[in-house]
Amino acid sequence: MKKLLALGMAAALLAGCNDLGAKSGKTSLVTEKDKYSYALGANFGSQAHYQLVTRDSVALDLDAFYQGFKERYLADSANYLMNDSLVYATLNAFSQDLQKKKMEKDSIASAKNLAEQEEFLAKNKTAEGVITTESGLQYKVITEGNGAIPTDSSIVSVHYTGTLLNGKEFDSSVKRGQPAEFPVGAVIPGWTELLKLMKVGGKVQAWIPSALGYGPSGRQPMIPGNSLLIFEVELLEIKAPAAK
Protein backbone atom coordinates (compact mmCIF):
# COMPACT_ATOMS: atom_id res chain seq x y z
CA MET A 1 0.00 0.00 0.00
CA LYS A 2 2.85 2.39 0.80
CA LYS A 3 4.19 1.80 -2.68
CA LEU A 4 0.86 2.70 -4.22
CA LEU A 5 0.50 5.76 -2.02
CA ALA A 6 3.91 7.05 -2.99
CA LEU A 7 3.22 6.32 -6.63
CA GLY A 8 -0.19 7.95 -6.54
CA MET A 9 1.13 11.18 -5.06
CA ALA A 10 4.29 11.30 -7.11
CA ALA A 11 3.12 10.32 -10.55
CA ALA A 12 0.71 13.24 -10.67
CA LEU A 13 3.70 15.52 -11.04
CA LEU A 14 3.83 14.51 -14.68
CA ALA A 15 0.98 16.97 -15.22
CA GLY A 16 1.82 20.45 -16.38
CA CYS A 17 -1.76 21.55 -16.89
CA ASN A 18 -5.26 20.95 -15.59
CA ASP A 19 -6.18 18.66 -18.49
CA LEU A 20 -3.70 15.80 -18.61
CA GLY A 21 -5.35 14.41 -21.69
CA ALA A 22 -4.62 17.54 -23.73
CA LYS A 23 -1.37 18.14 -25.56
CA SER A 24 -0.67 21.46 -23.86
CA GLY A 25 1.65 23.03 -21.32
CA LYS A 26 5.18 24.34 -21.69
CA THR A 27 6.93 24.11 -25.03
CA SER A 28 10.35 24.94 -23.62
CA LEU A 29 12.16 24.80 -20.29
CA VAL A 30 13.94 28.02 -19.37
CA THR A 31 14.38 28.38 -15.63
CA GLU A 32 15.90 25.90 -13.19
CA LYS A 33 12.45 25.55 -11.65
CA ASP A 34 11.04 24.61 -15.07
CA LYS A 35 13.74 22.01 -15.62
CA TYR A 36 13.52 20.47 -12.17
CA SER A 37 9.71 20.36 -12.26
CA TYR A 38 9.68 18.69 -15.67
CA ALA A 39 12.42 16.21 -14.77
CA LEU A 40 10.60 15.24 -11.57
CA GLY A 41 7.33 14.83 -13.43
CA ALA A 42 8.98 12.79 -16.19
CA ASN A 43 10.60 10.49 -13.66
CA PHE A 44 7.43 9.84 -11.70
CA GLY A 45 5.38 9.56 -14.87
CA SER A 46 7.69 6.78 -16.09
CA GLN A 47 7.30 4.99 -12.76
CA ALA A 48 3.52 5.25 -12.96
CA HIS A 49 3.53 3.88 -16.50
CA TYR A 50 5.72 0.93 -15.53
CA GLN A 51 3.92 0.12 -12.28
CA LEU A 52 0.35 0.48 -13.52
CA VAL A 53 0.20 0.37 -17.31
CA THR A 54 3.08 -1.88 -18.35
CA ARG A 55 3.03 -4.32 -15.47
CA ASP A 56 -0.57 -4.36 -14.26
CA SER A 57 -2.50 -2.96 -17.24
CA VAL A 58 -4.31 -0.44 -15.05
CA ALA A 59 -5.65 2.68 -16.72
CA LEU A 60 -6.10 5.85 -14.67
CA ASP A 61 -8.76 8.50 -15.04
CA LEU A 62 -6.19 11.27 -15.43
CA ASP A 63 -8.63 14.08 -14.64
CA ALA A 64 -9.53 12.53 -11.28
CA PHE A 65 -5.89 11.65 -10.71
CA TYR A 66 -4.71 15.22 -11.21
CA GLN A 67 -7.60 16.63 -9.19
CA GLY A 68 -6.69 14.48 -6.19
CA PHE A 69 -3.04 15.48 -6.46
CA LYS A 70 -3.78 19.16 -6.88
CA GLU A 71 -6.16 19.34 -3.93
CA ARG A 72 -3.64 17.62 -1.63
CA TYR A 73 -0.68 19.53 -2.98
CA LEU A 74 -2.44 22.82 -2.34
CA ALA A 75 -3.92 21.49 0.95
CA ASP A 76 -7.35 22.54 -0.29
CA SER A 77 -9.23 20.56 2.35
CA ALA A 78 -12.54 22.30 1.60
CA ASN A 79 -12.71 20.49 -1.73
CA TYR A 80 -11.48 17.01 -0.76
CA LEU A 81 -13.66 14.32 -2.33
CA MET A 82 -12.13 11.70 0.00
CA ASN A 83 -10.93 12.01 3.57
CA ASP A 84 -7.66 10.35 4.61
CA SER A 85 -9.31 7.20 5.91
CA LEU A 86 -11.16 6.63 2.66
CA VAL A 87 -8.00 7.34 0.63
CA TYR A 88 -6.04 4.70 2.54
CA ALA A 89 -8.92 2.21 2.44
CA THR A 90 -9.34 2.67 -1.32
CA LEU A 91 -5.64 2.23 -2.06
CA ASN A 92 -5.41 -0.77 0.24
CA ALA A 93 -8.38 -2.47 -1.47
CA PHE A 94 -6.88 -1.65 -4.86
CA SER A 95 -3.51 -3.11 -3.87
CA GLN A 96 -5.10 -6.29 -2.51
CA ASP A 97 -7.17 -6.71 -5.66
CA LEU A 98 -4.06 -6.36 -7.85
CA GLN A 99 -2.22 -8.89 -5.71
CA LYS A 100 -5.11 -11.35 -5.91
CA LYS A 101 -5.28 -11.05 -9.70
CA LYS A 102 -1.52 -11.49 -9.96
CA MET A 103 -1.62 -14.63 -7.80
CA GLU A 104 -4.41 -16.08 -9.92
CA LYS A 105 -2.53 -15.30 -13.12
CA ASP A 106 0.73 -16.72 -11.74
CA SER A 107 -1.04 -19.86 -10.56
CA ILE A 108 -2.45 -20.55 -14.02
CA ALA A 109 0.94 -19.93 -15.65
CA SER A 110 2.67 -22.12 -13.04
CA ALA A 111 0.33 -25.05 -13.70
CA LYS A 112 0.89 -24.68 -17.44
CA ASN A 113 4.67 -24.61 -16.99
CA LEU A 114 4.55 -27.75 -14.84
CA ALA A 115 2.54 -29.67 -17.43
CA GLU A 116 4.86 -28.57 -20.23
CA GLN A 117 8.04 -29.49 -18.37
CA GLU A 118 6.69 -32.94 -17.43
CA GLU A 119 5.83 -33.62 -21.07
CA PHE A 120 9.23 -32.40 -22.22
CA LEU A 121 11.23 -34.37 -19.63
CA ALA A 122 9.33 -37.58 -20.43
CA LYS A 123 10.42 -37.28 -24.08
CA ASN A 124 13.88 -35.90 -23.39
CA LYS A 125 14.89 -38.82 -21.15
CA THR A 126 14.80 -41.11 -24.20
CA ALA A 127 17.05 -38.81 -26.28
CA GLU A 128 20.50 -40.08 -27.17
CA GLY A 129 23.13 -39.37 -24.52
CA VAL A 130 20.69 -38.00 -21.94
CA ILE A 131 21.16 -39.34 -18.40
CA THR A 132 18.35 -39.08 -15.85
CA THR A 133 19.25 -39.27 -12.16
CA GLU A 134 17.06 -40.59 -9.35
CA SER A 135 16.05 -37.02 -8.41
CA GLY A 136 14.81 -36.29 -11.93
CA LEU A 137 17.78 -34.19 -13.04
CA GLN A 138 18.66 -34.76 -16.69
CA TYR A 139 22.00 -34.01 -18.28
CA LYS A 140 24.08 -34.78 -21.35
CA VAL A 141 27.86 -34.72 -21.42
CA ILE A 142 29.32 -32.43 -24.08
CA THR A 143 32.94 -32.68 -22.90
CA GLU A 144 33.92 -35.30 -20.33
CA GLY A 145 36.66 -33.42 -18.48
CA ASN A 146 39.65 -35.02 -16.79
CA GLY A 147 40.14 -33.06 -13.56
CA ALA A 148 38.91 -33.36 -10.00
CA ILE A 149 35.27 -33.77 -9.00
CA PRO A 150 33.76 -31.16 -6.65
CA THR A 151 32.41 -32.07 -3.23
CA ASP A 152 29.85 -30.37 -1.02
CA SER A 153 32.61 -28.24 0.55
CA SER A 154 34.17 -27.09 -2.74
CA ILE A 155 34.14 -23.62 -4.23
CA VAL A 156 33.90 -23.84 -8.00
CA SER A 157 34.46 -21.56 -10.96
CA VAL A 158 32.04 -22.11 -13.84
CA HIS A 159 30.81 -20.63 -17.05
CA TYR A 160 27.12 -21.14 -17.79
CA THR A 161 24.15 -20.01 -19.83
CA GLY A 162 20.61 -20.52 -18.57
CA THR A 163 17.44 -20.57 -20.65
CA LEU A 164 13.78 -21.46 -20.15
CA LEU A 165 11.88 -24.13 -22.06
CA ASN A 166 10.65 -21.47 -24.51
CA GLY A 167 14.25 -20.58 -25.34
CA LYS A 168 14.33 -17.30 -23.40
CA GLU A 169 17.76 -16.69 -21.87
CA PHE A 170 17.63 -15.49 -18.26
CA ASP A 171 21.30 -15.50 -17.26
CA SER A 172 24.76 -16.02 -18.77
CA SER A 173 28.21 -15.71 -17.23
CA VAL A 174 29.56 -16.19 -20.75
CA LYS A 175 27.91 -12.97 -21.94
CA ARG A 176 29.14 -11.14 -18.85
CA GLY A 177 32.64 -12.31 -19.73
CA GLN A 178 33.39 -13.43 -16.18
CA PRO A 179 33.10 -16.93 -14.67
CA ALA A 180 30.86 -17.35 -11.64
CA GLU A 181 32.35 -18.56 -8.36
CA PHE A 182 30.33 -20.03 -5.50
CA PRO A 183 30.25 -22.88 -2.97
CA VAL A 184 28.74 -26.07 -4.34
CA GLY A 185 26.24 -26.19 -1.50
CA ALA A 186 25.08 -22.59 -1.92
CA VAL A 187 23.02 -23.01 -5.10
CA ILE A 188 19.75 -24.67 -6.09
CA PRO A 189 19.64 -28.46 -5.52
CA GLY A 190 19.82 -29.23 -9.23
CA TRP A 191 23.08 -27.31 -9.54
CA THR A 192 24.59 -28.92 -6.45
CA GLU A 193 23.81 -32.40 -7.76
CA LEU A 194 25.03 -31.59 -11.26
CA LEU A 195 28.37 -30.14 -10.16
CA LYS A 196 29.19 -33.26 -8.14
CA LEU A 197 28.72 -35.32 -11.32
CA MET A 198 31.23 -33.26 -13.31
CA LYS A 199 35.01 -33.19 -13.63
CA VAL A 200 37.09 -30.03 -14.07
CA GLY A 201 37.31 -29.27 -17.78
CA GLY A 202 33.94 -30.89 -18.38
CA LYS A 203 30.96 -29.33 -20.08
CA VAL A 204 27.34 -30.51 -19.94
CA GLN A 205 23.86 -29.56 -20.97
CA ALA A 206 21.43 -29.97 -18.09
CA TRP A 207 17.67 -29.89 -17.65
CA ILE A 208 16.75 -29.03 -14.07
CA PRO A 209 13.10 -29.67 -13.06
CA SER A 210 11.43 -26.92 -11.07
CA ALA A 211 11.40 -29.20 -8.00
CA LEU A 212 15.21 -28.96 -8.05
CA GLY A 213 15.16 -25.29 -9.01
CA TYR A 214 12.93 -22.44 -7.88
CA GLY A 215 9.71 -24.39 -7.41
CA PRO A 216 6.14 -23.08 -7.84
CA SER A 217 7.12 -19.51 -6.95
CA GLY A 218 9.96 -19.18 -9.44
CA ARG A 219 12.32 -16.27 -9.26
CA GLN A 220 10.34 -13.37 -10.63
CA PRO A 221 10.39 -11.64 -12.98
CA MET A 222 12.93 -13.63 -15.02
CA ILE A 223 11.96 -17.15 -13.95
CA PRO A 224 8.20 -17.90 -13.69
CA GLY A 225 6.83 -20.49 -11.29
CA ASN A 226 7.45 -24.18 -12.10
CA SER A 227 9.97 -23.34 -14.81
CA LEU A 228 12.21 -26.03 -16.24
CA LEU A 229 15.75 -24.63 -16.20
CA ILE A 230 18.05 -25.50 -19.10
CA PHE A 231 21.74 -24.88 -18.55
CA GLU A 232 24.96 -25.32 -20.45
CA VAL A 233 27.62 -25.56 -17.77
CA GLU A 234 31.41 -25.70 -18.02
CA LEU A 235 33.36 -26.54 -14.85
CA LEU A 236 36.52 -24.46 -15.08
CA GLU A 237 38.17 -24.91 -11.71
CA ILE A 238 37.80 -26.05 -8.13
CA LYS A 239 39.05 -23.11 -6.09
CA ALA A 240 39.25 -24.38 -2.50
CA PRO A 241 37.15 -25.96 0.23
CA ALA A 242 34.47 -23.56 1.42
CA ALA A 243 35.01 -22.11 4.90
CA LYS A 244 32.52 -23.24 7.51
VEXZANU-388810 format. One record per residue (C-alpha): residue number from 1; x, y, z. Coordinates in Angstrom, 2 decimals. Layout:
<sites>
SITE, num, x, y, z
SITE, NUM, X, Y, Z
...
</sites>
This chain:
<sites>
SITE, num, x, y, z
SITE, 1, 0.00, 0.00, 0.00
SITE, 2, 2.85, 2.39, 0.80
SITE, 3, 4.19, 1.80, -2.68
SITE, 4, 0.86, 2.70, -4.22
SITE, 5, 0.50, 5.76, -2.02
SITE, 6, 3.91, 7.05, -2.99
SITE, 7, 3.22, 6.32, -6.63
SITE, 8, -0.19, 7.95, -6.54
SITE, 9, 1.13, 11.18, -5.06
SITE, 10, 4.29, 11.30, -7.11
SITE, 11, 3.12, 10.32, -10.55
SITE, 12, 0.71, 13.24, -10.67
SITE, 13, 3.70, 15.52, -11.04
SITE, 14, 3.83, 14.51, -14.68
SITE, 15, 0.98, 16.97, -15.22
SITE, 16, 1.82, 20.45, -16.38
SITE, 17, -1.76, 21.55, -16.89
SITE, 18, -5.26, 20.95, -15.59
SITE, 19, -6.18, 18.66, -18.49
SITE, 20, -3.70, 15.80, -18.61
SITE, 21, -5.35, 14.41, -21.69
SITE, 22, -4.62, 17.54, -23.73
SITE, 23, -1.37, 18.14, -25.56
SITE, 24, -0.67, 21.46, -23.86
SITE, 25, 1.65, 23.03, -21.32
SITE, 26, 5.18, 24.34, -21.69
SITE, 27, 6.93, 24.11, -25.03
SITE, 28, 10.35, 24.94, -23.62
SITE, 29, 12.16, 24.80, -20.29
SITE, 30, 13.94, 28.02, -19.37
SITE, 31, 14.38, 28.38, -15.63
SITE, 32, 15.90, 25.90, -13.19
SITE, 33, 12.45, 25.55, -11.65
SITE, 34, 11.04, 24.61, -15.07
SITE, 35, 13.74, 22.01, -15.62
SITE, 36, 13.52, 20.47, -12.17
SITE, 37, 9.71, 20.36, -12.26
SITE, 38, 9.68, 18.69, -15.67
SITE, 39, 12.42, 16.21, -14.77
SITE, 40, 10.60, 15.24, -11.57
SITE, 41, 7.33, 14.83, -13.43
SITE, 42, 8.98, 12.79, -16.19
SITE, 43, 10.60, 10.49, -13.66
SITE, 44, 7.43, 9.84, -11.70
SITE, 45, 5.38, 9.56, -14.87
SITE, 46, 7.69, 6.78, -16.09
SITE, 47, 7.30, 4.99, -12.76
SITE, 48, 3.52, 5.25, -12.96
SITE, 49, 3.53, 3.88, -16.50
SITE, 50, 5.72, 0.93, -15.53
SITE, 51, 3.92, 0.12, -12.28
SITE, 52, 0.35, 0.48, -13.52
SITE, 53, 0.20, 0.37, -17.31
SITE, 54, 3.08, -1.88, -18.35
SITE, 55, 3.03, -4.32, -15.47
SITE, 56, -0.57, -4.36, -14.26
SITE, 57, -2.50, -2.96, -17.24
SITE, 58, -4.31, -0.44, -15.05
SITE, 59, -5.65, 2.68, -16.72
SITE, 60, -6.10, 5.85, -14.67
SITE, 61, -8.76, 8.50, -15.04
SITE, 62, -6.19, 11.27, -15.43
SITE, 63, -8.63, 14.08, -14.64
SITE, 64, -9.53, 12.53, -11.28
SITE, 65, -5.89, 11.65, -10.71
SITE, 66, -4.71, 15.22, -11.21
SITE, 67, -7.60, 16.63, -9.19
SITE, 68, -6.69, 14.48, -6.19
SITE, 69, -3.04, 15.48, -6.46
SITE, 70, -3.78, 19.16, -6.88
SITE, 71, -6.16, 19.34, -3.93
SITE, 72, -3.64, 17.62, -1.63
SITE, 73, -0.68, 19.53, -2.98
SITE, 74, -2.44, 22.82, -2.34
SITE, 75, -3.92, 21.49, 0.95
SITE, 76, -7.35, 22.54, -0.29
SITE, 77, -9.23, 20.56, 2.35
SITE, 78, -12.54, 22.30, 1.60
SITE, 79, -12.71, 20.49, -1.73
SITE, 80, -11.48, 17.01, -0.76
SITE, 81, -13.66, 14.32, -2.33
SITE, 82, -12.13, 11.70, 0.00
SITE, 83, -10.93, 12.01, 3.57
SITE, 84, -7.66, 10.35, 4.61
SITE, 85, -9.31, 7.20, 5.91
SITE, 86, -11.16, 6.63, 2.66
SITE, 87, -8.00, 7.34, 0.63
SITE, 88, -6.04, 4.70, 2.54
SITE, 89, -8.92, 2.21, 2.44
SITE, 90, -9.34, 2.67, -1.32
SITE, 91, -5.64, 2.23, -2.06
SITE, 92, -5.41, -0.77, 0.24
SITE, 93, -8.38, -2.47, -1.47
SITE, 94, -6.88, -1.65, -4.86
SITE, 95, -3.51, -3.11, -3.87
SITE, 96, -5.10, -6.29, -2.51
SITE, 97, -7.17, -6.71, -5.66
SITE, 98, -4.06, -6.36, -7.85
SITE, 99, -2.22, -8.89, -5.71
SITE, 100, -5.11, -11.35, -5.91
SITE, 101, -5.28, -11.05, -9.70
SITE, 102, -1.52, -11.49, -9.96
SITE, 103, -1.62, -14.63, -7.80
SITE, 104, -4.41, -16.08, -9.92
SITE, 105, -2.53, -15.30, -13.12
SITE, 106, 0.73, -16.72, -11.74
SITE, 107, -1.04, -19.86, -10.56
SITE, 108, -2.45, -20.55, -14.02
SITE, 109, 0.94, -19.93, -15.65
SITE, 110, 2.67, -22.12, -13.04
SITE, 111, 0.33, -25.05, -13.70
SITE, 112, 0.89, -24.68, -17.44
SITE, 113, 4.67, -24.61, -16.99
SITE, 114, 4.55, -27.75, -14.84
SITE, 115, 2.54, -29.67, -17.43
SITE, 116, 4.86, -28.57, -20.23
SITE, 117, 8.04, -29.49, -18.37
SITE, 118, 6.69, -32.94, -17.43
SITE, 119, 5.83, -33.62, -21.07
SITE, 120, 9.23, -32.40, -22.22
SITE, 121, 11.23, -34.37, -19.63
SITE, 122, 9.33, -37.58, -20.43
SITE, 123, 10.42, -37.28, -24.08
SITE, 124, 13.88, -35.90, -23.39
SITE, 125, 14.89, -38.82, -21.15
SITE, 126, 14.80, -41.11, -24.20
SITE, 127, 17.05, -38.81, -26.28
SITE, 128, 20.50, -40.08, -27.17
SITE, 129, 23.13, -39.37, -24.52
SITE, 130, 20.69, -38.00, -21.94
SITE, 131, 21.16, -39.34, -18.40
SITE, 132, 18.35, -39.08, -15.85
SITE, 133, 19.25, -39.27, -12.16
SITE, 134, 17.06, -40.59, -9.35
SITE, 135, 16.05, -37.02, -8.41
SITE, 136, 14.81, -36.29, -11.93
SITE, 137, 17.78, -34.19, -13.04
SITE, 138, 18.66, -34.76, -16.69
SITE, 139, 22.00, -34.01, -18.28
SITE, 140, 24.08, -34.78, -21.35
SITE, 141, 27.86, -34.72, -21.42
SITE, 142, 29.32, -32.43, -24.08
SITE, 143, 32.94, -32.68, -22.90
SITE, 144, 33.92, -35.30, -20.33
SITE, 145, 36.66, -33.42, -18.48
SITE, 146, 39.65, -35.02, -16.79
SITE, 147, 40.14, -33.06, -13.56
SITE, 148, 38.91, -33.36, -10.00
SITE, 149, 35.27, -33.77, -9.00
SITE, 150, 33.76, -31.16, -6.65
SITE, 151, 32.41, -32.07, -3.23
SITE, 152, 29.85, -30.37, -1.02
SITE, 153, 32.61, -28.24, 0.55
SITE, 154, 34.17, -27.09, -2.74
SITE, 155, 34.14, -23.62, -4.23
SITE, 156, 33.90, -23.84, -8.00
SITE, 157, 34.46, -21.56, -10.96
SITE, 158, 32.04, -22.11, -13.84
SITE, 159, 30.81, -20.63, -17.05
SITE, 160, 27.12, -21.14, -17.79
SITE, 161, 24.15, -20.01, -19.83
SITE, 162, 20.61, -20.52, -18.57
SITE, 163, 17.44, -20.57, -20.65
SITE, 164, 13.78, -21.46, -20.15
SITE, 165, 11.88, -24.13, -22.06
SITE, 166, 10.65, -21.47, -24.51
SITE, 167, 14.25, -20.58, -25.34
SITE, 168, 14.33, -17.30, -23.40
SITE, 169, 17.76, -16.69, -21.87
SITE, 170, 17.63, -15.49, -18.26
SITE, 171, 21.30, -15.50, -17.26
SITE, 172, 24.76, -16.02, -18.77
SITE, 173, 28.21, -15.71, -17.23
SITE, 174, 29.56, -16.19, -20.75
SITE, 175, 27.91, -12.97, -21.94
SITE, 176, 29.14, -11.14, -18.85
SITE, 177, 32.64, -12.31, -19.73
SITE, 178, 33.39, -13.43, -16.18
SITE, 179, 33.10, -16.93, -14.67
SITE, 180, 30.86, -17.35, -11.64
SITE, 181, 32.35, -18.56, -8.36
SITE, 182, 30.33, -20.03, -5.50
SITE, 183, 30.25, -22.88, -2.97
SITE, 184, 28.74, -26.07, -4.34
SITE, 185, 26.24, -26.19, -1.50
SITE, 186, 25.08, -22.59, -1.92
SITE, 187, 23.02, -23.01, -5.10
SITE, 188, 19.75, -24.67, -6.09
SITE, 189, 19.64, -28.46, -5.52
SITE, 190, 19.82, -29.23, -9.23
SITE, 191, 23.08, -27.31, -9.54
SITE, 192, 24.59, -28.92, -6.45
SITE, 193, 23.81, -32.40, -7.76
SITE, 194, 25.03, -31.59, -11.26
SITE, 195, 28.37, -30.14, -10.16
SITE, 196, 29.19, -33.26, -8.14
SITE, 197, 28.72, -35.32, -11.32
SITE, 198, 31.23, -33.26, -13.31
SITE, 199, 35.01, -33.19, -13.63
SITE, 200, 37.09, -30.03, -14.07
SITE, 201, 37.31, -29.27, -17.78
SITE, 202, 33.94, -30.89, -18.38
SITE, 203, 30.96, -29.33, -20.08
SITE, 204, 27.34, -30.51, -19.94
SITE, 205, 23.86, -29.56, -20.97
SITE, 206, 21.43, -29.97, -18.09
SITE, 207, 17.67, -29.89, -17.65
SITE, 208, 16.75, -29.03, -14.07
SITE, 209, 13.10, -29.67, -13.06
SITE, 210, 11.43, -26.92, -11.07
SITE, 211, 11.40, -29.20, -8.00
SITE, 212, 15.21, -28.96, -8.05
SITE, 213, 15.16, -25.29, -9.01
SITE, 214, 12.93, -22.44, -7.88
SITE, 215, 9.71, -24.39, -7.41
SITE, 216, 6.14, -23.08, -7.84
SITE, 217, 7.12, -19.51, -6.95
SITE, 218, 9.96, -19.18, -9.44
SITE, 219, 12.32, -16.27, -9.26
SITE, 220, 10.34, -13.37, -10.63
SITE, 221, 10.39, -11.64, -12.98
SITE, 222, 12.93, -13.63, -15.02
SITE, 223, 11.96, -17.15, -13.95
SITE, 224, 8.20, -17.90, -13.69
SITE, 225, 6.83, -20.49, -11.29
SITE, 226, 7.45, -24.18, -12.10
SITE, 227, 9.97, -23.34, -14.81
SITE, 228, 12.21, -26.03, -16.24
SITE, 229, 15.75, -24.63, -16.20
SITE, 230, 18.05, -25.50, -19.10
SITE, 231, 21.74, -24.88, -18.55
SITE, 232, 24.96, -25.32, -20.45
SITE, 233, 27.62, -25.56, -17.77
SITE, 234, 31.41, -25.70, -18.02
SITE, 235, 33.36, -26.54, -14.85
SITE, 236, 36.52, -24.46, -15.08
SITE, 237, 38.17, -24.91, -11.71
SITE, 238, 37.80, -26.05, -8.13
SITE, 239, 39.05, -23.11, -6.09
SITE, 240, 39.25, -24.38, -2.50
SITE, 241, 37.15, -25.96, 0.23
SITE, 242, 34.47, -23.56, 1.42
SITE, 243, 35.01, -22.11, 4.90
SITE, 244, 32.52, -23.24, 7.51
</sites>
